[in-house]
Amino acid sequence: MNFPFYIARRYLFSKKSHNAINIISGISVCGVSLATLALVCTLSVFNGFQDLVETFFTAFDPQLKISAVQGKVFDGKDPRILKVKQLDAVEVASESLEDNAMVQYKDRQVMATIKGVEDNFEQLTPIDSILFGNGDPVLHDEVVDYAIPGIQFLSTLGTSVRFLDPLEIYAPRRGAKVNIANPSTSFVTGNLYSSGLIFAVNQEKYDASYILTSLQFARKLFQYTDEISSLNLKLKADADEDAVKEQIEEILGKDFKVENRYEQQSDTFRIMEIEKLISYLFLTFILMIACFNVIGSLSMLIIDKRDDVVTLRNLGASDKQIVRIFLFEGRMISFFGALIGVVLGLLLCCLQQEFGLISLGPSGSFVVDAYPVSVHAWDVILVFVTVLLVGFLSVLYPVRYLSKRLLKK
């Protein structure tokens, strides 16, 4: 067995001549453990919120979205687009057209985003999971077009799910000048009737401004023929999303961009990643402060073992071996603190997942009642390595400095 490690292990678990050193050593381990536990739990909670947000987006955003790099729309009959639709890996291809318009209901007027979709939109995403009300997800029939608005949008209009009067939609004519004498001629109008359904994504971006309707209504309102805002794709279950995405990008070239669900909501996920990084750095700083307890414990241990140092030198131990004894001592404190903290952190995360020990507030006030938790193996490894690295580096200089002073004496 390594001689310095053997002596350091004996020092760590043996009783010291001064009981305060044992207490301070225990406090050092506890300090490192608590900082490690906080890192594991905090990163896992951020992962939980990110997974929760992902579940909301997957019900509304397609698996892959193709849109133009420049401009709002592109030709849906483009040969490159038709070629993409015919790929073997594509299970569902659905066109959509969206733009801003003004919505009037009785005496209230609200700006909205009208999103016209094809009839197979229901096959593209699990839209049924976010629909509420009594009705079928039908967006048009032979006579009229229907609307599925967001839940907050209806609240702004001050009406219920099944509104009696139609929504009056106004969109400016493309390329037309405003007629001051008769402004109404500068707008294209249309009516949308209640489908008896609303959607709730639990994201204000959608719930407060979006209205789902038929693609034919959107084209008529915004004066387009074959143009679309995006081509939305759902891939087959056995398809490699990244490989298919690269293949589509090669087919389409630089005129189009292909986005997966993360890229479609890049701003949201980027903010969450930044918050997670800041929390990690902040807690690492707290960990560095906790490591001062380890330095204090080692300083007192070095002083307490002055007689042992003389004995070891007389027995033939070199100065380098004696310094390594105390380095191993500090490293073992950091190691056991990290190990205990990781185990307790994982245990607390499991309890939170199972029983929801820490709630977000009164039941029903939030989307979930308790803090969501998702443990990622990479985060646990990162925390463990961070604690060991900070612990090892924090004791390196103090131990060498104090040991050399003791050896000179």
C-alpha positions in Angstrom: 0.0 0.0 0.0 1.2 3.6 -0.7 2.9 4.7 2.5 1.6 8.4 2.5 -1.9 7.2 1.7 -1.8 4.7 4.5 -0.8 7.2 7.1 -3.3 9.8 5.8 -6.1 7.3 6.1 -5.1 6.6 9.7 -5.0 10.3 10.5 -8.5 10.8 8.9 -10.3 8.2 11.0 -8.2 8.1 14.1 -8.9 10.2 17.2 -6.7 13.3 17.5 -5.2 14.6 20.7 -7.5 17.6 20.5 -11.1 16.8 20.0 -11.7 20.1 18.2 -9.8 18.8 15.2 -12.2 15.8 14.9 -15.1 18.2 15.0 -13.6 20.6 12.5 -12.8 17.7 10.1 -16.4 16.5 10.4 -17.6 20.0 9.7 -15.3 20.2 6.6 -16.8 17.0 5.2 -20.3 18.2 5.9 -19.6 21.6 4.2 -18.3 19.9 1.1 -21.2 17.4 1.2 -23.9 20.2 1.4 -22.3 22.2 -1.4 -22.2 19.0 -3.5 -25.8 18.2 -2.6 -26.9 21.7 -3.6 -25.2 21.4 -7.0 -26.8 18.0 -7.8 -30.3 19.1 -6.7 -30.1 22.6 -8.4 -28.9 21.2 -11.8 -31.5 18.4 -11.6 -34.3 20.9 -11.0 -33.2 23.0 -14.0 -33.2 19.7 -16.0 -36.7 19.1 -14.7 -38.0 22.4 -15.8 -36.4 22.0 -19.2 -38.0 18.6 -19.7 -41.3 20.1 -18.6 -41.1 22.9 -21.2 -40.2 20.3 -23.8 -43.4 18.4 -23.2 -45.4 21.6 -23.9 -43.6 22.4 -27.1 -43.8 18.9 -28.6 -47.6 19.2 -28.6 -47.5 22.3 -30.9 -44.2 22.4 -32.7 -43.4 19.9 -35.4 -40.4 17.5 -35.2 -38.7 19.3 -38.1 -39.7 22.7 -39.5 -38.6 24.0 -42.9 -38.8 27.8 -43.5 -37.2 30.4 -45.7 -34.0 32.1 -44.7 -35.3 35.4 -46.2 -38.9 36.5 -46.3 -42.0 35.3 -44.7 -43.1 32.7 -47.3 -41.8 30.5 -50.0 -43.3 28.5 -52.9 -44.8 25.2 -51.6 -44.5 23.7 -55.1 -40.8 24.3 -55.3 -39.2 21.1 -56.7 -36.8 20.9 -53.7 -39.8 21.0 -51.3 -41.6 18.3 -53.3 -38.5 16.1 -53.1 -38.3 16.5 -49.3 -41.9 15.4 -49.0 -41.1 12.2 -50.9 -38.3 11.1 -48.6 -38.7 7.6 -47.2 -38.0 8.8 -43.6 -40.9 11.3 -43.7 -44.2 10.0 -42.3 -46.2 13.2 -42.3 -45.6 16.5 -44.3 -47.9 19.3 -43.5 -47.9 22.9 -44.9 -48.7 25.9 -42.8 -49.1 29.6 -43.4 -49.1 32.2 -40.6 -49.1 36.0 -40.3 -50.4 38.7 -38.1 -54.0 40.1 -38.4 -56.5 42.0 -36.3 -59.3 40.2 -34.7 -62.6 41.9 -33.7 -65.2 40.3 -31.5 -68.1 42.6 -30.7 -66.6 45.7 -29.4 -63.1 44.3 -28.7 -60.1 44.3 -31.0 -57.0 42.2 -30.5 -53.9 41.5 -32.7 -53.3 37.8 -33.3 -51.2 35.4 -35.3 -53.4 33.4 -37.7 -51.9 30.0 -38.3 -53.5 28.1 -41.2 -52.7 24.4 -41.3 -53.6 21.4 -43.5 -56.1 18.8 -42.4 -53.3 16.4 -41.5 -52.0 18.7 -38.8 -53.6 16.4 -36.2 -51.3 13.6 -37.4 -48.2 15.8 -37.3 -48.2 16.5 -33.6 -50.2 15.2 -30.6 -52.4 18.3 -30.7 -55.2 16.5 -29.0 -53.3 16.5 -25.7 -53.6 20.3 -25.4 -57.1 20.8 -26.8 -60.0 21.5 -24.4 -63.7 21.9 -24.9 -66.5 20.0 -26.7 -66.0 19.6 -30.4 -64.0 17.9 -33.1 -60.7 19.4 -34.3 -62.2 20.3 -37.7 -61.0 23.6 -39.1 -63.3 23.9 -42.1 -66.3 22.4 -43.9 -68.0 23.2 -47.2 -69.6 26.4 -45.8 -67.4 28.1 -43.1 -64.0 28.0 -41.5 -63.5 27.4 -37.8 -61.0 28.7 -35.2 -59.2 27.0 -32.4 -57.8 29.9 -30.3 -55.4 30.0 -27.4 -56.9 30.1 -23.9 -55.5 33.5 -23.0 -56.6 34.9 -26.3 -60.2 34.1 -25.5 -59.8 35.7 -22.1 -58.5 38.9 -23.7 -61.6 38.9 -26.0 -63.8 38.4 -23.0 -65.7 35.4 -24.4 -66.2 31.7 -23.6 -64.9 28.6 -25.5 -68.0 28.5 -27.7 -68.5 32.1 -28.8 -71.8 32.8 -30.5 -70.8 35.5 -33.0 -68.0 34.8 -35.5 -64.5 36.4 -35.1 -64.0 39.1 -37.7 -60.4 38.9 -39.1 -58.8 41.9 -40.8 -55.5 41.7 -42.8 -54.0 44.5 -44.9 -53.9 44.0 -48.6 -50.5 43.2 -49.8 -49.0 46.1 -51.9 -52.1 48.3 -51.6 -52.0 51.9 -50.4 -54.3 52.9 -47.6 -57.4 54.7 -48.9 -58.0 57.5 -46.5 -61.5 58.1 -47.8 -62.5 54.5 -47.3 -60.0 52.6 -45.1 -62.0 49.4 -45.1 -61.0 48.8 -48.8 -57.4 48.4 -47.7 -58.1 45.3 -45.7 -59.1 41.7 -46.6 -61.7 40.4 -44.1 -62.9 37.0 -43.2 -65.0 35.3 -40.5 -64.0 32.4 -38.2 -66.6 30.5 -36.3 -66.3 28.6 -33.0 -65.1 25.0 -33.2 -65.9 24.5 -29.5 -62.3 23.9 -28.8 -59.3 25.9 -27.4 -55.7 25.0 -26.9 -53.5 25.5 -23.9 -49.7 25.2 -24.4 -49.0 27.0 -21.1 -46.7 29.4 -23.0 -47.9 33.0 -23.4 -46.3 33.2 -26.9 -48.9 30.7 -28.1 -51.9 30.9 -25.7 -52.2 34.7 -25.9 -51.9 35.3 -29.6 -52.3 32.2 -31.8 -55.4 31.1 -33.7 -55.4 27.8 -35.5 -57.5 27.6 -38.7 -57.5 26.1 -42.1 -54.8 26.7 -44.6 -57.3 27.7 -47.3 -58.6 30.5 -45.1 -55.2 31.8 -44.3 -54.2 31.8 -48.0 -57.4 33.7 -48.9 -56.9 36.2 -46.0 -53.2 36.9 -46.8 -53.7 36.7 -50.5 -51.5 33.8 -51.4 -51.9 30.8 -53.7 -49.2 28.1 -53.3 -47.0 30.1 -50.8 -46.5 28.7 -47.3 -44.6 29.9 -44.2 -43.3 26.5 -43.3 -43.3 22.9 -44.2 -43.7 20.8 -41.0 -42.4 17.2 -40.9 -42.9 14.2 -38.7 -40.4 11.4 -39.2 -40.9 7.7 -39.0 -40.2 6.1 -35.6 -37.0 4.3 -36.8 -35.6 7.4 -38.6 -32.4 9.1 -37.4 -33.5 12.7 -36.9 -30.0 14.3 -37.1 -29.2 12.3 -40.3 -32.5 13.2 -41.9 -32.0 16.8 -41.0 -28.6 16.9 -42.7 -30.0 15.2 -45.8 -32.8 17.7 -46.0 -30.3 20.6 -45.6 -28.3 19.2 -48.5 -31.4 19.0 -50.7 -32.7 22.5 -49.9 -29.4 24.4 -49.9 -28.8 27.8 -48.3 -32.2 29.3 -49.2 -34.0 27.3 -46.4 -33.4 26.5 -42.8 -34.3 23.2 -41.1 -35.0 23.4 -37.4 -35.7 20.7 -34.8 -37.8 21.4 -31.7 -34.9 22.7 -29.7 -33.9 25.1 -32.5 -37.5 26.3 -33.0 -37.5 27.4 -29.3 -33.8 28.3 -29.1 -34.4 31.5 -27.2 -36.2 29.8 -24.4 -33.7 26.9 -24.1 -30.8 29.2 -24.3 -32.1 31.3 -21.4 -32.6 28.1 -19.4 -29.1 26.9 -20.2 -27.6 30.3 -19.1 -29.6 30.2 -15.9 -28.3 26.7 -15.2 -24.7 27.8 -15.9 -25.0 30.8 -13.6 -26.4 28.6 -10.8 -23.6 26.1 -11.4 -20.9 28.9 -11.2 -22.5 30.5 -8.1 -22.7 27.2 -6.2 -19.1 26.4 -7.2 -18.1 29.6 -5.6 -19.9 28.6 -2.4 -18.1 25.2 -2.7 -14.8 27.1 -2.8 -15.7 28.9 0.5 -16.7 25.6 2.0 -13.2 24.3 1.2 -11.7 26.9 3.6 -13.0 24.6 6.3 -10.8 21.8 4.9 -7.8 24.1 4.9 -8.4 25.0 8.5 -8.8 21.3 9.5 -5.5 20.4 7.8 -3.7 23.3 9.4 -4.7 22.2 12.8 -3.9 18.6 11.9 -0.4 19.5 10.7 0.3 21.3 14.0 -1.2 18.4 16.0 1.1 15.9 14.3 4.4 17.7 14.8 5.8 14.9 17.0 4.7 12.3 14.4 6.5 14.2 11.7 9.7 14.0 13.7 9.2 10.3 14.2 8.5 9.6 10.6 11.6 11.5 9.5 13.7 9.5 12.0 12.2 6.3 10.5 13.4 7.4 7.0 10.4 9.2 5.5 11.4 11.9 3.1 10.1 15.4 3.2 8.1 14.8 0.0 6.4 11.8 1.5 5.4 13.8 4.6 3.9 16.5 2.5 2.0 13.9 0.5 0.5 12.6 3.7 -1.3 15.8 4.4 -2.2 16.3 0.7 -3.9 12.9 0.8 -5.6 13.9 4.0 -7.2 17.0 2.3 -8.1 15.0 -0.8 -9.8 12.3 1.1 -11.9 14.9 2.9 -12.9 16.4 -0.4 -13.5 12.9 -1.9 -15.7 11.7 1.0 -17.6 15.0 1.1 -18.2 14.8 -2.7 -19.3 11.1 -2.4 -21.7 11.7 0.5 -23.1 14.9 -1.2 -23.8 13.1 -4.5 -25.5 10.1 -2.7 -27.6 12.4 -0.6 -28.4 14.7 -3.6 -29.5 11.7 -5.7 -31.6 10.4 -2.7 -33.3 13.8 -2.3 -34.0 14.0 -6.0 -35.6 10.6 -6.0 -37.8 11.5 -3.0 -38.8 14.7 -4.8 -39.7 12.8 -7.9 -41.7 10.3 -6.0 -43.4 12.4 -3.3 -43.0 16.0 -4.4 -41.6 17.1 -1.0 -41.0 20.7 -2.0 -44.1 22.3 -3.6 -44.2 25.3 -5.9 -47.2 26.8 -4.1 -50.9 26.1 -3.5 -52.2 23.2 -5.5 -53.5 24.2 -9.0 -51.6 27.5 -9.0 -48.9 26.2 -11.4 -48.7 23.7 -14.2 -47.1 21.2 -11.7 -47.6 21.1 -8.0 -44.0 20.4 -7.0 -40.6 21.2 -8.4 -39.9 18.9 -11.3 -36.6 17.0 -11.1 -34.6 15.1 -13.8 -31.3 13.6 -12.9 -28.8 13.5 -15.8 -25.7 11.3 -15.5 -23.5 13.9 -17.1 -24.5 16.5 -14.5 -23.7 14.1 -11.7 -20.3 13.4 -13.2 -19.6 17.1 -13.7 -20.5 17.9 -10.1 -18.3 15.1 -8.7 -15.3 16.1 -10.9 -15.9 19.8 -10.0 -15.9 19.1 -6.2 -12.8 16.9 -6.4 -11.0 19.5 -8.6 -11.9 22.5 -6.4 -11.1 20.5 -3.2 -7.7 19.2 -4.5 -6.6 22.6 -5.8 -7.7 24.5 -2.6 -5.5 22.4 -0.3 -2.5 22.2 -2.6 -0.7 25.4 -1.7 -1.7 25.7 2.0 -0.5 22.1 2.7 2.8 22.6 0.9 3.4 25.9 2.6 2.5 24.7 6.2 4.3 21.4 5.8 7.5 23.0 4.6 7.5 25.4 7.5 6.9 22.5 9.9 9.7 20.5 8.3 12.2 23.4 8.6 11.6 23.4 12.3 
